[in-house]
Amino acid sequence: MSTNYTTLTGQRRLKVESIRDLTDSTYVVRLEKGDFPFTAGQCVLLGLAGSAQHREYSVYSPVGAPYLEVLVKAVENGDVSNRLKTCSAGTALEVEGPVGFFTLDDADVAGAPVVFIASGTGISPFHCMIGSHPDLNYTLVHGVRTPAEAYDRECFAPERYTVCTSRDAGGDYSGRVSAYLEQAPIATDARYYLCGNAAMIDDVYDILARKGVDADNIRAEVYF
């Protein structure tokens, strides 16, 4: 994930409370929260205590939750993502942050229309934003390969959430997010938040711009 950094608040050690599997390769790490401060949409740098390897993860859990969660996809040769999956309750992890500017404006929180567009685990900051602000006037479009990757979809209002599946016909729309947006009505008065892989973000940005969305109303966070 690529992030514009703010000043780190310092490193602390937080203990794992649980590991919750969502698919064979994707899971949620729940940590004790303590007094860890963050704004919905920000991320943390996370790694095993004593390890030089740390990776950025958007916070997955709502701001008001009594715990801190991150959504992790184990990738081939991914040192941190594979090691975190083996953690047990009580394991100490090093956490730095929060960092990042991918956050909501006051107007968004107050009810202005927002459209969240994600691919894969790029759903993470939106899960946090929606859980932190239950009255958000949001629409969420999530691009995944199969319906199993619509992580914790029960947390989103069904009428506000569209799952686009690229390798399975079991989603709300069969095809990529970009194909869905090409044929979907686009609200030019909404603010758009994009989070996921760079190819998706490039494609969606071009579609939104072509359909009349002002560049100032498009914000993006790239996951890698």
PyMOL commands that set and color helices and strands:
alter all, ss='L'
color gray80, all
select helices_A, chain A and resi 79-84+106-109+120-132+147-149+153-155+158-160+177-183+198-210+215-217
alter helices_A, ss='H'
color red, helices_A
select strands_A, chain A and resi 11-21+26-32+43-48+55-58+67-73+92-99+114-119+138-144+161-165+173-174+191-197+218-223
alter strands_A, ss='S'
color yellow, strands_A
deselect
rebuild
show_as cartoon
